[in-house]
């Protein structure tokens, strides 16, 4: 079994859970305090970028370790 494919699958699962949780919390916070929408959106964007970045690092490592 290729461990790179397994790592990629686990990373994809983690990214899906992480982004889903973050967006859910963003909508909850924006509904409670609409005046904070811009600041929350910026934080959401940076957080999603870091989560997606970790996925792409895993993708690159899967190809390197292949």
HELIX and SHEET records of a PDB file:
HELIX    1   1 UNK A    3  UNK A   32  1                                  30    
HELIX    2   2 UNK A   34  UNK A   36  5                                   3    
HELIX    3   3 UNK A   37  UNK A   64  1                                  28    
END                                                                             
